């Protein structure tokens, strides 16, 4: 039986049979806290009259199924998330009346009660296959329809969907009904309904199609923190840029952005009705990296209105193109139309690091992934789909030329608007405008997996002149593809303690060995940087002299990009067990003072944590952790008061705290007896300090409860759950496991928060070692949770990674060996837990030799 799955072959067969015209959805969300009434009326044609097909629905029950005026047996028709439709004619009208279930997992129609005022808030999240959780539907992206929603809800609510919100009609007993106009032809996964007493700020933007209304919504309790003017200004810049770049008017009647609670993603590109995680409503001081990330997210979802919503992939194997294009387009817009002119530097520092990590897992896949069914795509929102794909699109733009790329896109939108496409449809247009054959390029970059490594090999004579210079290209074992790269090679010399670029050579790298004749006869530079300016997608190594220079001058670069590239090279060497973790930690700690690039700081701190807590040899780990913690506090105290660096460094130092550590600094900052000039001990910082105190065993449950009561909000409850799970006792870990893994009913956001505390990086390994076997046993039943968000949150969040030893690796591998027939999506999650342990063990062995 299919359960809730749908295969690509089934979808293709259904698309060949059915063409949908209109889809009317009637909802009543006033029935109570558990269920709602939902009715679908679908008009469609059938290419083979007399054939049968099915609708998709995941809900409580189906009460009525009517096909062309004839009632079918509803109980017999509904089974395994499918509603069987028989007796089809050439033209059909199907009516299905059903009962849906509210969720608290960020899937389907999510219901949230705000603890501040007990108000109810609803929102939808349908990507990938969850519109069927709100209404019966043909759940696949190429069966587009014109959708009309009619919603009955409490009369004092805001109700928002893809079309402009109409005036409601009274529906009795404090309720009202909103009847929305039909949408253009769109896929079901980008339909939406958001309802509740949301506050709203309104504006409008002038577009090629006329004035478009704008709205920004949030819960009432978050309104004091909503910086709507900033968001509107950014959104308007995005509208102007994308309409010009794509030569295509904004395709919908309005554009609302709604910040929603307990969200299980960053944002979602519902047509004209974008939902965004509340993490982007800043109630406390946040890093500049997060502010920049919010801007990228806003522009990413706006880009989807054209690429994804107006023109949509036919099946989920082209999900990468949807997301990679939005990543490329939003970063380009940031760099060219906003104050974040260094957006591509941020992309190279953070996004490409994500891509490289994902591409070196055993589960890596080609950018054009093989998506056999819905389970495959649910775990494919990864660093390949987003970051590697966008990196490769950036290369494609350089390869065909920006003007040719732009013209190809414009033709693509004109030709395919409101339709569905494949990668080939885009390549056809780019080949026409550029005159290039893109099939070989596609095969090498899009249809093969893995990342290449580029290593300079330089020979010099006794005068220090270069006699031979070669760039060697290698591939990872099992991924035997060597790719062409057009890149820069930077030559740097040390002057007055600083590294100055003296030349930049443009080189086309291809095959195993690429000669660089322009270097021959020159004096060997102090530092040779392959892939300077970060044009290529590849791991980079430094030659021996260059590495020595980098280690001797960790703050030598006058620009953040080459510094980030060299540090990234050192990180790759550490991950590949070519450099000891303690050596890498020393390099990072020497690089942090004075660093002002927020995203580079964020990335370095994350890498430092992994190096110290997972890659350091066990015999040296605790002393290295303690020394790193102390040095982070020193750098934080010396940082500019109130700076982004100060905020990140204090947070990082607190995160390195564990059982038995001296809690006096944390306690002093929290209670005000110690003051760090410029540090705002606000809501988030208080929780950061209190969670670190809990992890040190220096905060009581009563103190955590009191902090939660101080501001009893949804976010406060999540922070309290994390803090309680961070307590370094067997009892605290047992309770965390029981509440999140064994019991049911917790929202996805709370489960995720408990997982962050349970497997906190600095947790003493002995506390989690008893959970290794319990974890692999739990895998046998975790899918009974019935929610992909919960399954993913538990499988990833409660993996006892801080144990990071051979026993954990062996137990994980044993489960994989014993369960070859378990769903591929679950096995992938488990394998992606195992792979970092194997890498860490190799790194520990290397570090032990230092």
KATA-V827823 format. One record per pair of residues at least 6 apart in sequence whose ideal C-beta (glycine too) atoms are under 6 Angstrom apart, sorted by sequence separation. I is the first residue (numbers start at 1). J is the second residue. D is the distance in Angstrom with one decimal. If there is no record, write none. Layout:
i->{I I}
j->{J J}
d->{D D}
This chain:
i->{77 131 153 170 171 334 335 371 460 461 557 573 595 639 668 693 785 29 65 77 102 103 113 132 204 205 268 431 492 493 574 639 151 168 169 218 335 397 458 459 616 708 783 28 65 102 112 204 205 267 313 334 335 459 473 492 493 507 531 690 782 64 129 168 204 530 574 636 639 27 63 111 203 266 369 427 458 490 491 725 740 62 65 149 166 216 331 491 612 708 782 26 110 166 202 457 505 612 636 263 280 308 412 490 570 635 636 740 25 109 200 201 216 260 456 457 528 62 331 488 489 550 588 612 704 24 163 200 255 256 257 258 259 261 367 412 454 455 570 632 636 690 67 107 163 254 307 411 488 489 528 736 23 106 152 155 159 161 198 252 257 259 454 527 670 704 67 155 163 252 588 632 633 669 704 22 68 155 162 199 408 452 453 632 21 108 259 304 367 408 486 527 736 812 21 58 107 152 303 452 526 666 20 68 199 358 485 629 35 108 109 152 358 408 18 19 57 108 300 303 358 407 450 484 585 666 67 151 201 274 303 542 584 585 629 666 54 55 355 628 772 809 66 150 162 203 354 359 404 450 482 540 694 721 725 771 808 809 17 54 162 267 300 400 404 449 581 663 65 149 205 266 299 452 625 695 697 718 722 726 53 161 207 269 355 493 494 687 691 694 718 721 725 768 64 354 355 448 492 493 529 539 554 663 690 694 721 725 804 17 52 63 100 148 160 205 267 296 299 400 491 492 581 654 722 726 733 768 769 795 799 18 208 269 492 581 657 661 663 691 718 722 768 776 17 62 146 147 159 351 355 400 554 564 571 641 642 728 772 779 804 51 146 554 560 574 641 651 658 741 765 61 98 157 212 271 471 654 657 659 765 14 59 60 146 157 269 352 444 473 490 657 763 772 776 49 96 157 158 209 560 758 49 59 60 144 208 213 214 215 216 217 218 472 489 748 752 46 59 144 153 490 582 589 593 751 755 759 144 207 212 470 471 592 755 147 487 488 470 488 748 752 45 141 598 320 469 601 605 44 292 487 487 43 469 137 485 42 83 392 466 741 4 41 317 466 499 226 316 40 225 466 131 499 741 39 131 225 465 466 498 499 222 251 327 464 38 131 246 464 498 234 238 316 38 127 323 328 126 218 323 327 35 36 194 234 238 460 320 324 328 35 319 324 124 124 320 324 659 123 456 122 58 122 456 57 58 121 56 120 454 4 2 119 192 368 1 57 367 368 190 55 56 190 192 366 366 56 366 365 454 186 364 458 452 453 454 455 456 451 164 164 241 359 40 238 356 40 160 241 38 121 237 237 321 318 658 114 116 311 318 659 314 656 114 310 312 314 162 25 162 311 162 160 190 23 30 20 22 23 24 25 26 27 28 29 20 187 15 11 123 127 125 30 391 613 112 112 123 609 106 106 106 246 247 248 246 141 141 142 348 614 349 345 615 614 617 615 617 616 617 185 129 128 350 128 349 353 349 346 350 349 581 577 582 577 580 581 580 582 577 580 142 8 289 288 289 287 289 288 287 287 8 7 5 6 5 5 285 285 284 284 283 284 378 379 378 375 379 375 261 363 363 362 363 361 362 361 264 262 262 264 115 116 106 104 105 105 107 106 105 105}
j->{83 137 159 176 177 340 341 377 466 467 563 579 601 645 674 699 791 36 72 84 109 110 120 139 211 212 275 438 499 500 581 646 159 176 177 226 343 405 466 467 624 716 791 37 74 111 121 213 214 276 322 343 344 468 482 501 502 516 540 699 791 74 139 178 214 540 584 646 649 38 74 122 214 277 380 438 469 501 502 736 751 74 77 161 178 228 343 503 624 720 794 39 123 179 215 470 518 625 649 277 294 322 426 504 584 649 650 754 40 124 215 216 231 275 471 472 543 78 347 504 505 566 604 628 720 41 180 217 272 273 274 275 276 278 384 429 471 472 587 649 653 707 85 125 181 272 325 429 506 507 546 754 42 125 171 174 178 180 217 271 276 278 473 546 689 723 87 175 183 272 608 652 653 689 724 43 89 176 183 220 429 473 474 653 43 130 281 326 389 430 508 549 758 834 44 81 130 175 326 475 549 689 44 92 223 382 509 653 60 133 134 177 383 433 44 45 83 134 326 329 384 433 476 510 611 692 94 178 228 301 330 569 611 612 656 693 82 83 383 656 800 837 95 179 191 232 383 388 433 479 511 569 723 750 754 800 837 838 47 84 192 297 330 430 434 479 611 693 96 180 236 297 330 483 656 726 728 749 753 757 85 193 239 301 387 525 526 719 723 726 750 753 757 800 97 387 388 481 525 526 562 572 587 696 723 727 754 758 837 51 86 97 134 182 194 239 301 330 333 434 525 526 615 688 756 760 767 802 803 829 833 53 243 304 527 616 692 696 698 726 753 757 803 811 53 98 182 183 195 387 391 436 590 600 607 677 678 764 808 815 840 88 183 591 597 611 678 688 695 778 802 99 136 195 250 309 509 692 695 697 803 53 98 99 185 196 308 391 483 512 529 696 802 811 815 89 136 197 198 249 600 798 90 100 101 185 249 254 255 256 257 258 259 513 530 789 793 88 101 186 195 532 624 631 635 793 797 801 187 250 255 513 514 635 798 191 531 532 515 533 793 797 91 187 644 367 516 648 652 92 340 535 536 93 519 188 536 94 136 445 519 794 58 95 371 520 553 281 371 96 281 522 188 556 798 97 189 283 523 524 556 557 281 310 386 523 98 191 306 524 558 295 299 377 100 189 385 390 189 281 386 390 99 100 258 298 302 524 385 389 393 101 385 390 192 193 389 393 728 194 528 195 132 196 530 132 133 196 132 196 530 81 80 197 270 446 80 136 446 447 270 136 137 271 273 447 448 139 449 449 538 271 449 543 538 539 540 541 543 539 253 254 333 451 135 333 451 136 256 337 135 219 337 338 423 422 762 219 221 416 423 764 420 762 221 417 420 422 271 135 272 421 273 273 309 145 152 143 146 147 148 149 150 151 152 153 145 312 142 140 260 268 268 175 537 761 261 262 275 761 262 263 264 409 410 413 413 312 313 314 534 804 564 561 840 840 844 843 847 847 848 418 374 377 599 378 599 603 600 599 603 603 843 842 847 843 846 847 847 850 846 850 420 315 598 598 599 598 602 644 644 648 372 373 373 374 374 375 680 682 682 683 683 684 788 825 825 823 828 825 714 828 831 831 832 832 835 835 748 747 749 789 712 713 748 747 748 787 789 789 789 790}
d->{5.5 5.2 5.5 5.8 4.6 4.5 5.9 5.0 5.6 5.3 4.0 4.0 5.4 4.6 2.9 3.9 5.3 4.6 4.4 4.8 5.7 5.4 5.6 4.6 5.0 5.3 4.9 5.4 4.6 5.9 5.9 4.0 5.2 3.7 5.0 5.1 4.1 4.8 6.0 5.1 4.8 5.1 5.9 4.1 5.0 3.8 4.8 5.2 5.8 4.3 5.6 3.7 5.5 4.2 5.3 5.4 5.5 5.9 5.0 5.8 5.5 5.6 5.4 4.9 5.7 5.1 4.2 5.8 5.9 5.5 5.9 5.6 4.5 5.6 5.7 4.9 5.2 5.2 5.0 3.8 4.8 4.9 4.8 4.8 5.7 4.8 5.0 4.4 5.4 4.0 5.8 4.4 5.5 5.9 5.3 4.8 5.0 5.4 3.7 3.9 4.5 4.6 5.7 5.5 5.8 5.4 4.8 4.3 5.7 5.5 5.3 5.0 5.6 4.9 5.6 5.7 6.0 3.9 5.1 5.0 4.4 4.9 5.2 5.1 5.4 4.3 4.4 4.9 5.6 5.3 4.9 5.2 5.2 5.5 6.0 4.6 5.6 4.8 5.7 5.6 5.8 5.6 5.7 6.0 4.6 5.4 4.6 4.7 6.0 5.5 5.0 5.1 5.0 5.3 5.2 5.5 4.5 4.9 4.3 5.5 6.0 5.0 5.7 4.4 4.4 4.9 5.3 5.8 5.7 3.9 4.8 5.2 4.7 5.6 5.8 4.9 5.8 4.0 4.8 5.3 4.1 5.5 5.0 3.8 4.6 4.7 5.1 5.2 4.9 4.0 5.4 4.4 4.4 4.3 5.9 5.1 4.9 5.7 4.5 5.6 4.7 5.1 4.4 5.8 4.5 5.3 4.3 5.7 5.5 2.7 4.7 4.7 3.1 4.3 5.3 4.8 5.6 5.6 4.6 4.0 5.3 4.4 4.9 4.5 5.2 5.2 5.4 4.9 4.0 4.6 5.3 5.5 5.0 5.6 3.8 5.1 4.4 4.3 4.6 5.9 5.7 4.7 4.3 4.7 5.9 4.8 4.1 6.0 4.3 2.9 5.9 4.8 4.6 5.4 4.7 4.8 5.6 5.8 5.5 5.3 5.9 5.1 4.1 5.6 3.9 5.6 4.3 5.4 5.4 4.7 4.9 5.3 3.8 5.9 5.9 4.4 5.2 5.6 4.4 4.0 5.4 5.2 5.9 4.7 3.7 6.0 4.8 4.1 4.4 4.7 5.8 4.5 2.9 3.9 4.0 4.8 3.9 4.4 5.8 4.9 5.9 4.8 5.7 4.8 5.8 5.1 5.0 4.6 5.9 6.0 4.6 4.9 5.8 4.5 4.5 5.1 5.0 5.4 5.0 3.7 4.2 5.9 3.7 5.3 5.0 5.1 5.6 5.6 5.4 4.5 4.4 5.9 5.4 3.4 4.1 4.6 4.4 4.8 3.8 5.4 4.1 4.1 5.3 5.4 5.7 4.6 4.5 4.8 4.6 4.1 6.0 5.7 4.1 5.2 5.2 4.1 3.2 5.9 5.6 6.0 5.1 5.8 5.8 4.3 4.2 6.0 2.8 5.5 5.9 6.0 5.5 4.8 5.9 5.3 5.9 4.7 5.4 3.8 5.6 5.1 4.7 5.7 5.5 4.3 5.6 5.5 5.7 5.8 5.0 5.8 4.1 5.1 4.5 5.1 4.4 5.3 4.2 5.7 4.6 4.0 5.7 5.9 4.9 4.2 5.2 4.4 3.8 4.4 5.4 4.1 5.2 4.2 4.3 5.8 5.6 4.7 5.0 4.4 5.8 5.9 5.0 3.2 5.8 5.2 5.4 4.9 2.4 5.8 5.4 4.8 5.9 5.3 4.6 5.4 5.4 5.3 4.8 4.4 5.8 4.8 5.9 6.0 5.6 4.3 4.9 5.0 4.2 5.1 4.6 5.5 5.5 4.9 4.3 5.2 3.8 4.9 4.1 4.9 5.8 4.9 4.9 5.7 5.9 5.0 4.2 5.5 6.0 5.8 4.5 4.9 5.2 5.3 4.1 4.0 5.8 4.7 5.8 4.4 6.0 5.5 5.5 5.1 5.0 4.6 5.4 5.6 5.3 5.9 5.3 5.4 5.9 5.7 4.8 4.0 4.7 5.2 5.2 4.6 4.6 5.8 5.0 3.6 5.1 5.2 5.1 5.6 4.5 4.9 4.5 2.7 4.3 5.6 5.9 4.6 5.0 5.2 4.5 5.4 3.7 4.5 5.5 4.5 5.2 5.6 5.4 5.3 4.8 3.6 4.0 5.9 5.2 4.6 5.6 5.1 3.6 4.8 4.9 4.2 4.7 5.6 5.1 4.6 5.9 4.8 4.2 5.1 5.7 3.8 5.0 5.4 4.9 5.2 4.6 5.2 4.8 4.4 5.6 4.1 4.9 5.8 5.4 4.9 4.6 4.5 4.9 5.8 5.8 4.3 5.6 4.3 4.8 6.0 4.9 5.7 5.8 5.9 4.1 5.8 4.0 4.7 5.8 5.4 4.3 5.8 5.7 5.3 5.2 5.5 4.7 4.6 5.1 5.8 5.2 5.9 5.5 4.1 6.0 5.2 5.0 5.0 4.8 5.0 4.6 4.9 4.3 5.2 4.1 5.2 5.1 4.4 4.2 5.9 5.9 5.2 4.4 4.8 4.6 5.7 5.6 5.7 5.9 5.6 3.1 5.9 4.3 4.6 5.5 5.3 5.8 4.7 4.1 5.1 4.8 4.9 5.7 4.4 5.0 3.8 4.4 5.5 3.8 4.7 4.8 5.1 5.1 5.8 5.0 5.9 5.2 4.5 5.5 5.3 5.8 4.4 5.9 5.1 5.7 4.4 4.3 5.9 4.0 3.8 4.3 5.6 4.0 3.7 4.5 5.3 4.7 4.7 5.4 5.8 5.7 4.5 5.2 5.0 5.5 5.7 5.1 5.9 4.3 4.7 5.8 3.7 5.1 4.7 5.9 5.7 5.2 4.3 5.6 5.0 5.3 5.5 5.6 5.6 5.4 4.8 5.3 5.0 4.1 4.6 5.4 5.7 5.1 4.2 4.4 4.4 5.6 5.3 4.5 5.5}
